[in-house]
Amino acid sequence: MKKILVKLTFIIALTISSTALLAQGPSDPPGDPGSGGGAVGGSASVGGGIAILLSFGAAYGGRKLYKYWQSRKDELEE
């Protein structure tokens, strides 16, 4: 019971403190797209994030492939 109470207190403290730790306020809404304003979804680019995710996926796949080749190498040598 004590462990549950400690965990619950910790979770509640984190939840309450997270609202006070905002780094910046929300941005202004974009202009009307029909009048030549900004894009409807804002102007955040996703190209950098996609590149990072693809590189992490390639590294993970390469590691799995390397481990598979190493396990097959040990089986073939025996």
Summary of the structure (lengths in Angstrom):
residues: 78
radius of gyration: 24.6
end to end distance: 54.0
largest distance: 72.3
contacts: 121
relative contact order: 0.05
helix: 68%
strand: 0%
